[in-house]
Amino acid sequence: ARGEIELLHEPTERYRGLGVLGTGGMGVVERAEDIDIGRPVAIKRLLPEASHALGVARFVSEIRIVGSLDHPHVVPIHDVGVDDDGRYFFVMKYVEGRTLADIIESLAAGDAAALAFWTFGLRVKLMIAVLQALEYAHERGIIHRDIKPENIMVGAHGEVRLMDWGIAKRVGEREPGETIVGGERDGAVPGLIGTPAYMSPEQAACDDLDARSDLYSAAVTFHEFLSLRHYLAHHADSLYGLIDAVQTEKLDPHDADSGPHAPMPPELRHFCSHGMAKDRAQRFQSATAMIADLRNYIDGRYAVKCMFTATKRALREGGHLIDRRPKIAITLAVLHTMLAVFGLVALIWLLVR
């Protein structure tokens, strides 16, 4: 049977192109059919203008990095090769769905169905999935360097995939000097690698990076998913102004504007503010820590950081006390009410004296 499959088609004839899905700085991704197996696939090919030694080296690096990441939230590689035009390519599982950028666009436009579906709780669960992919990669010394809504895919069945590891690298590895700025929102800035709007301050400054850079980018992406706008959108017309703002302009943790739906929960505003700290030492130090914080939010076990979180925590604990000790809870509620009434009467008496 194995021999029969191998003889069905020559390697270059095995995949039938079905159109372009997207084009980046170094490669083009096409939808195709694996004729031998009879399944849809995605093929990434190196662009002709990127087929120099450096481009090929980076392409091979991407193949090896993605191939080493056996994780549910990373798209697996099925095959590699060279096409009839001499272009390197690799074949991935085809994930049918929408990018997070598309979802954010629908939410920001006020799509009623999208707003009803994408509750804050579900948005948190999506970000946990992204962070799990990063946690796995970081444990293996790999950083993505281009976390953004366009690189997060949500499949037809709700599966979440972190895509496009084209500029990923192993921490501590040196690479040849180059100018690569990926994504449609970017321009050409010498030495800059990544997408400026989602870069960490240290990435924008071309400093050495570690896993905390990815965590910053993930927090920026999550904040945009929650608020439905990029926190530096007012710098969109100036690339150099944007790069400067990435390094200096802090997120206001009290800014609760979140578009055409309920205000962002205060716990998540504080989460984003912590994750987007300009000083990497002041951020979350691992994806594991971020996941734990978001799971605490889902479970209602969040830290008190302001009057709003204090009130929510008190109400939640009060509810638990009623479940465990109803008599004590009722007694305390009655005493609290009596004290409130006494305080109100005393205030009125002082005002009418």
DRENDO-1510 file (C-alpha; in Angstrom, 1 decimal, always signed):
<recs>
REC; n; res; u; v; w
REC; 1; ALA; +0.0; +0.0; +0.0 .
REC; 2; ARG; +2.8; +2.3; +0.8 .
REC; 3; GLY; +4.4; +1.8; -2.5 .
REC; 4; GLU; +1.1; +2.4; -4.3 .
REC; 5; ILE; +0.7; +5.8; -2.6 .
REC; 6; GLU; +4.2; +6.8; -3.4 .
REC; 7; LEU; +3.5; +6.1; -7.1 .
REC; 8; LEU; +0.3; +8.0; -7.3 .
REC; 9; HIS; +2.0; +11.3; -8.1 .
REC; 10; GLU; +5.4; +12.9; -8.4 .
REC; 11; PRO; +6.1; +15.1; -5.3 .
REC; 12; THR; +5.7; +18.3; -7.4 .
REC; 13; GLU; +2.3; +17.1; -8.7 .
REC; 14; ARG; +0.9; +16.0; -5.4 .
REC; 15; TYR; -0.6; +19.4; -4.4 .
REC; 16; ARG; -3.2; +21.2; -6.5 .
REC; 17; GLY; -3.3; +25.0; -5.8 .
REC; 18; LEU; -6.7; +26.5; -4.9 .
REC; 19; GLY; -5.7; +30.2; -4.4 .
REC; 20; VAL; -3.6; +32.5; -2.3 .
REC; 21; LEU; -4.6; +32.9; +1.4 .
REC; 22; GLY; -2.1; +35.6; +2.2 .
REC; 23; THR; +1.3; +37.1; +1.4 .
REC; 24; GLY; +4.0; +38.3; +3.9 .
REC; 25; GLY; +7.4; +39.8; +3.7 .
REC; 26; MET; +9.2; +36.6; +2.8 .
REC; 27; GLY; +6.5; +34.0; +1.8 .
REC; 28; VAL; +3.1; +33.4; +0.3 .
REC; 29; VAL; +0.6; +31.0; +1.8 .
REC; 30; GLU; -1.7; +29.1; -0.6 .
REC; 31; ARG; -4.7; +26.9; -0.1 .
REC; 32; ALA; -4.2; +23.6; -1.8 .
REC; 33; GLU; -5.5; +20.0; -2.0 .
REC; 34; ASP; -3.3; +17.0; -1.1 .
REC; 35; ILE; -4.4; +14.8; -4.0 .
REC; 36; ASP; -2.8; +11.6; -2.7 .
REC; 37; ILE; -4.6; +11.8; +0.7 .
REC; 38; GLY; -7.6; +13.9; -0.4 .
REC; 39; ARG; -7.5; +16.7; +2.2 .
REC; 40; PRO; -7.1; +20.4; +2.1 .
REC; 41; VAL; -3.8; +21.8; +3.2 .
REC; 42; ALA; -2.0; +25.1; +3.4 .
REC; 43; ILE; +1.3; +25.6; +1.6 .
REC; 44; LYS; +3.8; +28.3; +2.4 .
REC; 45; ARG; +6.3; +29.1; -0.4 .
REC; 46; LEU; +9.3; +31.3; -0.2 .
REC; 47; LEU; +8.9; +34.3; -2.4 .
REC; 48; PRO; +11.4; +34.6; -5.3 .
REC; 49; GLU; +12.8; +37.9; -4.0 .
REC; 50; ALA; +13.5; +36.2; -0.6 .
REC; 51; SER; +15.3; +33.2; -2.1 .
REC; 52; HIS; +18.7; +34.5; -1.2 .
REC; 53; ALA; +20.9; +32.7; +1.3 .
REC; 54; LEU; +19.5; +34.6; +4.3 .
REC; 55; GLY; +15.9; +34.1; +3.2 .
REC; 56; VAL; +16.5; +30.3; +2.7 .
REC; 57; ALA; +18.2; +30.1; +6.1 .
REC; 58; ARG; +15.3; +31.8; +7.8 .
REC; 59; PHE; +12.7; +29.6; +5.9 .
REC; 60; VAL; +14.6; +26.5; +7.0 .
REC; 61; SER; +14.7; +27.8; +10.6 .
REC; 62; GLU; +10.9; +28.3; +10.5 .
REC; 63; ILE; +10.4; +24.7; +9.3 .
REC; 64; ARG; +12.6; +23.3; +12.0 .
REC; 65; ILE; +11.1; +25.4; +14.8 .
REC; 66; VAL; +7.4; +24.7; +13.8 .
REC; 67; GLY; +8.3; +21.1; +13.2 .
REC; 68; SER; +9.7; +20.8; +16.8 .
REC; 69; LEU; +6.5; +22.3; +18.4 .
REC; 70; ASP; +4.1; +19.4; +18.8 .
REC; 71; HIS; +1.2; +21.3; +20.5 .
REC; 72; PRO; -2.6; +21.6; +19.9 .
REC; 73; HIS; -2.4; +25.3; +19.4 .
REC; 74; VAL; +0.4; +25.2; +16.8 .
REC; 75; VAL; -0.3; +24.1; +13.2 .
REC; 76; PRO; +1.6; +21.0; +12.4 .
REC; 77; ILE; +3.8; +20.6; +9.3 .
REC; 78; HIS; +3.0; +17.7; +7.0 .
REC; 79; ASP; +5.7; +18.0; +4.2 .
REC; 80; VAL; +8.6; +20.0; +2.9 .
REC; 81; GLY; +10.1; +20.3; -0.6 .
REC; 82; VAL; +11.1; +22.4; -3.6 .
REC; 83; ASP; +8.6; +23.2; -6.4 .
REC; 84; ASP; +9.1; +23.1; -10.2 .
REC; 85; ASP; +10.3; +26.8; -10.0 .
REC; 86; GLY; +13.0; +25.9; -7.5 .
REC; 87; ARG; +11.1; +27.6; -4.6 .
REC; 88; TYR; +11.2; +26.1; -1.2 .
REC; 89; PHE; +7.9; +25.2; +0.4 .
REC; 90; PHE; +6.3; +23.4; +3.4 .
REC; 91; VAL; +2.9; +22.0; +3.8 .
REC; 92; MET; +0.7; +22.6; +6.9 .
REC; 93; LYS; -2.6; +21.5; +8.2 .
REC; 94; TYR; -5.3; +23.8; +6.7 .
REC; 95; VAL; -7.3; +25.5; +9.4 .
REC; 96; GLU; -10.6; +26.9; +8.2 .
REC; 97; GLY; -11.8; +29.8; +10.3 .
REC; 98; ARG; -11.2; +33.5; +11.0 .
REC; 99; THR; -8.2; +35.4; +12.3 .
REC; 100; LEU; -8.5; +37.3; +15.6 .
REC; 101; ALA; -8.1; +40.5; +13.6 .
REC; 102; ASP; -11.3; +39.6; +11.7 .
REC; 103; ILE; -13.2; +38.9; +14.9 .
REC; 104; ILE; -12.1; +42.2; +16.5 .
REC; 105; GLU; -13.2; +44.0; +13.3 .
REC; 106; SER; -16.7; +42.4; +13.6 .
REC; 107; LEU; -16.9; +43.3; +17.3 .
REC; 108; ALA; -15.8; +46.8; +16.8 .
REC; 109; ALA; -18.4; +47.2; +14.0 .
REC; 110; GLY; -21.1; +46.3; +16.5 .
REC; 111; ASP; -22.0; +42.9; +15.0 .
REC; 112; ALA; -24.8; +41.8; +17.4 .
REC; 113; ALA; -24.1; +38.1; +17.0 .
REC; 114; ALA; -20.4; +38.5; +17.5 .
REC; 115; LEU; -20.9; +40.6; +20.6 .
REC; 116; ALA; -23.3; +38.1; +22.1 .
REC; 117; PHE; -21.0; +35.2; +21.3 .
REC; 118; TRP; -17.6; +36.7; +22.4 .
REC; 119; THR; -18.3; +37.3; +26.1 .
REC; 120; PHE; -15.3; +38.4; +28.2 .
REC; 121; GLY; -15.1; +34.9; +29.6 .
REC; 122; LEU; -14.7; +33.4; +26.1 .
REC; 123; ARG; -12.1; +36.0; +25.2 .
REC; 124; VAL; -10.1; +35.1; +28.3 .
REC; 125; LYS; -10.3; +31.4; +27.3 .
REC; 126; LEU; -9.0; +32.2; +23.8 .
REC; 127; MET; -6.0; +34.1; +25.3 .
REC; 128; ILE; -5.3; +31.2; +27.6 .
REC; 129; ALA; -5.0; +29.0; +24.6 .
REC; 130; VAL; -2.5; +31.4; +22.9 .
REC; 131; LEU; -0.5; +31.6; +26.1 .
REC; 132; GLN; -0.4; +27.8; +26.4 .
REC; 133; ALA; +1.2; +27.7; +22.9 .
REC; 134; LEU; +3.7; +30.4; +24.1 .
REC; 135; GLU; +4.3; +28.5; +27.4 .
REC; 136; TYR; +5.2; +25.4; +25.4 .
REC; 137; ALA; +7.5; +27.2; +23.0 .
REC; 138; HIS; +9.2; +29.2; +25.8 .
REC; 139; GLU; +9.9; +26.1; +27.7 .
REC; 140; ARG; +11.9; +25.0; +24.7 .
REC; 141; GLY; +13.8; +28.3; +24.4 .
REC; 142; ILE; +11.8; +29.5; +21.4 .
REC; 143; ILE; +10.2; +33.0; +21.1 .
REC; 144; HIS; +7.7; +33.9; +18.4 .
REC; 145; ARG; +8.4; +37.7; +18.0 .
REC; 146; ASP; +5.3; +38.5; +16.1 .
REC; 147; ILE; +2.3; +37.9; +18.3 .
REC; 148; LYS; -0.7; +39.9; +16.9 .
REC; 149; PRO; -4.3; +39.4; +16.0 .
REC; 150; GLU; -3.5; +38.5; +12.4 .
REC; 151; ASN; -1.4; +35.6; +13.5 .
REC; 152; ILE; -4.1; +34.0; +15.7 .
REC; 153; MET; -6.6; +31.8; +14.0 .
REC; 154; VAL; -9.9; +30.6; +15.4 .
REC; 155; GLY; -11.1; +27.4; +13.6 .
REC; 156; ALA; -14.6; +26.5; +12.7 .
REC; 157; HIS; -14.9; +24.3; +15.8 .
REC; 158; GLY; -13.4; +26.9; +18.2 .
REC; 159; GLU; -9.8; +25.6; +18.0 .
REC; 160; VAL; -7.2; +28.3; +18.5 .
REC; 161; ARG; -3.9; +28.3; +16.6 .
REC; 162; LEU; -0.9; +30.6; +16.9 .
REC; 163; MET; +0.3; +31.0; +13.4 .
REC; 164; ASP; +3.3; +32.4; +11.4 .
REC; 165; TRP; +6.5; +31.4; +13.2 .
REC; 166; GLY; +8.5; +33.0; +10.3 .
REC; 167; ILE; +10.6; +35.2; +12.5 .
REC; 168; ALA; +10.7; +33.0; +15.6 .
REC; 169; LYS; +14.1; +32.2; +17.0 .
REC; 170; ARG; +15.8; +30.5; +19.9 .
REC; 171; VAL; +16.7; +32.7; +22.8 .
REC; 172; GLY; +20.3; +33.7; +22.8 .
REC; 173; GLU; +20.9; +32.7; +19.2 .
REC; 174; ARG; +22.6; +35.4; +17.1 .
REC; 175; GLU; +21.4; +36.0; +13.6 .
REC; 176; PRO; +22.9; +37.9; +10.6 .
REC; 177; GLY; +22.1; +41.6; +10.4 .
REC; 178; GLU; +19.0; +42.2; +8.4 .
REC; 179; THR; +15.9; +44.4; +7.9 .
REC; 180; ILE; +12.6; +42.6; +8.3 .
REC; 181; VAL; +9.5; +44.3; +9.3 .
REC; 182; GLY; +6.4; +42.0; +8.9 .
REC; 183; GLY; +2.8; +42.8; +8.4 .
REC; 184; GLU; +0.7; +45.3; +6.5 .
REC; 185; ARG; +0.9; +47.9; +9.4 .
REC; 186; ASP; +4.6; +48.2; +9.1 .
REC; 187; GLY; +7.3; +50.0; +7.2 .
REC; 188; ALA; +11.0; +49.5; +6.5 .
REC; 189; VAL; +13.1; +50.4; +9.5 .
REC; 190; PRO; +16.7; +49.2; +9.6 .
REC; 191; GLY; +17.3; +46.4; +12.1 .
REC; 192; LEU; +13.7; +46.2; +13.2 .
REC; 193; ILE; +12.2; +42.7; +13.1 .
REC; 194; GLY; +8.5; +42.2; +13.8 .
REC; 195; THR; +5.3; +44.3; +13.7 .
REC; 196; PRO; +5.8; +47.7; +15.5 .
REC; 197; ALA; +2.3; +48.1; +16.8 .
REC; 198; TYR; +2.6; +44.9; +18.9 .
REC; 199; MET; +6.3; +45.0; +19.7 .
REC; 200; SER; +7.6; +45.1; +23.2 .
REC; 201; PRO; +9.7; +48.2; +24.1 .
REC; 202; GLU; +12.9; +46.2; +24.0 .
REC; 203; GLN; +12.0; +44.7; +20.6 .
REC; 204; ALA; +11.3; +48.2; +19.3 .
REC; 205; ALA; +14.7; +49.3; +20.6 .
REC; 206; CYS; +16.4; +46.3; +18.9 .
REC; 207; ASP; +17.6; +45.0; +22.3 .
REC; 208; ASP; +18.2; +41.3; +23.2 .
REC; 209; LEU; +14.9; +39.5; +23.7 .
REC; 210; ASP; +13.6; +36.8; +26.0 .
REC; 211; ALA; +10.2; +35.3; +26.5 .
REC; 212; ARG; +8.8; +38.4; +28.2 .
REC; 213; SER; +8.8; +40.2; +24.9 .
REC; 214; ASP; +6.2; +37.7; +23.6 .
REC; 215; LEU; +4.2; +38.2; +26.8 .
REC; 216; TYR; +4.1; +41.9; +26.2 .
REC; 217; SER; +2.9; +41.4; +22.6 .
REC; 218; ALA; +0.3; +38.9; +23.9 .
REC; 219; ALA; -1.0; +41.5; +26.4 .
REC; 220; VAL; -1.3; +44.2; +23.7 .
REC; 221; THR; -3.2; +41.8; +21.5 .
REC; 222; PHE; -5.5; +40.8; +24.4 .
REC; 223; HIS; -6.1; +44.4; +25.3 .
REC; 224; GLU; -7.2; +45.1; +21.8 .
REC; 225; PHE; -9.5; +42.1; +21.8 .
REC; 226; LEU; -11.1; +43.4; +25.0 .
REC; 227; SER; -11.3; +47.1; +24.2 .
REC; 228; LEU; -11.7; +46.7; +20.4 .
REC; 229; ARG; -9.1; +49.3; +19.6 .
REC; 230; HIS; -5.3; +49.4; +19.7 .
REC; 231; TYR; -4.0; +51.5; +22.6 .
REC; 232; LEU; -1.7; +53.3; +20.2 .
REC; 233; ALA; -4.1; +53.8; +17.3 .
REC; 234; HIS; -3.6; +57.6; +17.4 .
REC; 235; HIS; +0.0; +56.9; +16.3 .
REC; 236; ALA; -1.0; +54.8; +13.3 .
REC; 237; ASP; +0.0; +57.5; +10.7 .
REC; 238; SER; +3.6; +57.8; +11.9 .
REC; 239; LEU; +5.8; +54.7; +12.0 .
REC; 240; TYR; +8.6; +56.4; +13.9 .
REC; 241; GLY; +6.0; +58.0; +16.2 .
REC; 242; LEU; +4.6; +54.6; +16.8 .
REC; 243; ILE; +7.9; +53.0; +17.6 .
REC; 244; ASP; +8.7; +55.8; +20.1 .
REC; 245; ALA; +5.2; +55.4; +21.7 .
REC; 246; VAL; +5.8; +51.7; +22.1 .
REC; 247; GLN; +8.8; +52.5; +24.3 .
REC; 248; THR; +7.3; +55.4; +26.3 .
REC; 249; GLU; +3.5; +55.6; +26.2 .
REC; 250; LYS; +1.9; +53.6; +29.0 .
REC; 251; LEU; -1.5; +52.1; +29.1 .
REC; 252; ASP; -4.0; +53.8; +31.4 .
REC; 253; PRO; -5.3; +51.0; +33.7 .
REC; 254; HIS; -8.4; +53.1; +34.4 .
REC; 255; ASP; -9.4; +53.5; +30.8 .
REC; 256; ALA; -12.4; +51.2; +30.6 .
REC; 257; ASP; -13.7; +52.3; +27.2 .
REC; 258; SER; -14.5; +49.1; +25.3 .
REC; 259; GLY; -16.6; +50.1; +22.3 .
REC; 260; PRO; -20.2; +49.0; +21.7 .
REC; 261; HIS; -20.6; +46.8; +24.7 .
REC; 262; ALA; -20.1; +46.6; +28.5 .
REC; 263; PRO; -17.0; +48.2; +30.0 .
REC; 264; MET; -13.9; +46.0; +30.3 .
REC; 265; PRO; -13.9; +44.2; +33.7 .
REC; 266; PRO; -11.5; +46.0; +36.1 .
REC; 267; GLU; -9.6; +42.7; +36.7 .
REC; 268; LEU; -8.8; +42.4; +33.0 .
REC; 269; ARG; -7.8; +46.1; +32.8 .
REC; 270; HIS; -5.3; +45.5; +35.6 .
REC; 271; PHE; -4.1; +42.3; +33.9 .
REC; 272; CYS; -3.4; +44.1; +30.7 .
REC; 273; SER; -1.7; +47.0; +32.5 .
REC; 274; HIS; +0.6; +44.5; +34.3 .
REC; 275; GLY; +1.3; +42.6; +31.1 .
REC; 276; MET; +2.1; +45.8; +29.2 .
REC; 277; ALA; +4.6; +47.3; +31.7 .
REC; 278; LYS; +7.4; +49.0; +29.8 .
REC; 279; ASP; +10.0; +47.6; +32.1 .
REC; 280; ARG; +10.2; +43.8; +31.4 .
REC; 281; ALA; +11.1; +43.2; +35.1 .
REC; 282; GLN; +7.7; +44.7; +36.1 .
REC; 283; ARG; +5.7; +42.4; +33.8 .
REC; 284; PHE; +4.5; +38.9; +34.1 .
REC; 285; GLN; +7.6; +36.8; +34.1 .
REC; 286; SER; +6.1; +33.7; +32.4 .
REC; 287; ALA; +3.2; +32.6; +30.3 .
REC; 288; THR; +2.4; +30.2; +33.2 .
REC; 289; ALA; +1.9; +33.2; +35.5 .
REC; 290; MET; -0.4; +34.9; +33.0 .
REC; 291; ILE; -2.5; +31.7; +32.5 .
REC; 292; ALA; -2.8; +31.4; +36.3 .
REC; 293; ASP; -4.1; +35.0; +36.6 .
REC; 294; LEU; -6.6; +34.5; +33.8 .
REC; 295; ARG; -7.9; +31.3; +35.3 .
REC; 296; ASN; -8.3; +33.0; +38.6 .
REC; 297; TYR; -10.5; +35.5; +36.8 .
REC; 298; ILE; -12.6; +32.8; +35.4 .
REC; 299; ASP; -12.9; +31.2; +38.8 .
REC; 300; GLY; -13.7; +34.5; +40.5 .
REC; 301; ARG; -10.5; +34.4; +42.6 .
REC; 302; TYR; -9.0; +37.7; +41.7 .
REC; 303; ALA; -6.7; +40.0; +43.7 .
REC; 304; VAL; -8.0; +43.3; +45.1 .
REC; 305; LYS; -6.3; +46.1; +43.2 .
REC; 306; CYS; -8.8; +49.0; +43.3 .
REC; 307; MET; -12.2; +49.9; +44.7 .
REC; 308; PHE; -14.0; +48.0; +41.9 .
REC; 309; THR; -12.2; +44.8; +42.4 .
REC; 310; ALA; -12.6; +45.2; +46.2 .
REC; 311; THR; -16.3; +45.5; +45.8 .
REC; 312; LYS; -16.6; +42.5; +43.5 .
REC; 313; ARG; -14.4; +40.5; +45.8 .
REC; 314; ALA; -16.6; +41.4; +48.9 .
REC; 315; LEU; -19.8; +40.5; +47.0 .
REC; 316; ARG; -18.4; +37.2; +45.9 .
REC; 317; GLU; -17.1; +36.3; +49.4 .
REC; 318; GLY; -20.4; +37.4; +50.8 .
REC; 319; GLY; -22.2; +35.0; +48.5 .
REC; 320; HIS; -19.9; +32.2; +49.6 .
REC; 321; LEU; -20.5; +33.0; +53.2 .
REC; 322; ILE; -24.2; +32.7; +52.7 .
REC; 323; ASP; -23.7; +29.3; +51.1 .
REC; 324; ARG; -21.5; +28.1; +54.0 .
REC; 325; ARG; -22.9; +29.9; +57.1 .
REC; 326; PRO; -26.3; +31.4; +56.2 .
REC; 327; LYS; -27.2; +32.4; +59.8 .
REC; 328; ILE; -23.9; +34.2; +60.3 .
REC; 329; ALA; -24.2; +35.9; +56.9 .
REC; 330; ILE; -27.8; +37.1; +57.6 .
REC; 331; THR; -26.8; +38.4; +61.0 .
REC; 332; LEU; -23.9; +40.3; +59.5 .
REC; 333; ALA; -26.1; +41.7; +56.7 .
REC; 334; VAL; -28.6; +42.9; +59.3 .
REC; 335; LEU; -25.9; +44.5; +61.4 .
REC; 336; HIS; -24.5; +46.2; +58.2 .
REC; 337; THR; -27.9; +47.5; +57.3 .
REC; 338; MET; -28.5; +48.8; +60.8 .
REC; 339; LEU; -25.1; +50.6; +60.8 .
REC; 340; ALA; -25.9; +52.1; +57.4 .
REC; 341; VAL; -29.3; +53.3; +58.6 .
REC; 342; PHE; -27.8; +54.7; +61.8 .
REC; 343; GLY; -25.1; +56.5; +59.8 .
REC; 344; LEU; -27.7; +58.0; +57.4 .
REC; 345; VAL; -29.9; +59.2; +60.4 .
REC; 346; ALA; -26.9; +60.7; +62.1 .
REC; 347; LEU; -26.0; +62.5; +58.9 .
REC; 348; ILE; -29.5; +63.9; +58.5 .
REC; 349; TRP; -29.6; +65.0; +62.1 .
REC; 350; LEU; -26.3; +66.9; +61.7 .
REC; 351; LEU; -27.6; +68.6; +58.5 .
REC; 352; VAL; -30.8; +69.8; +60.1 .
REC; 353; ARG; -29.3; +71.1; +63.3 .
</recs>
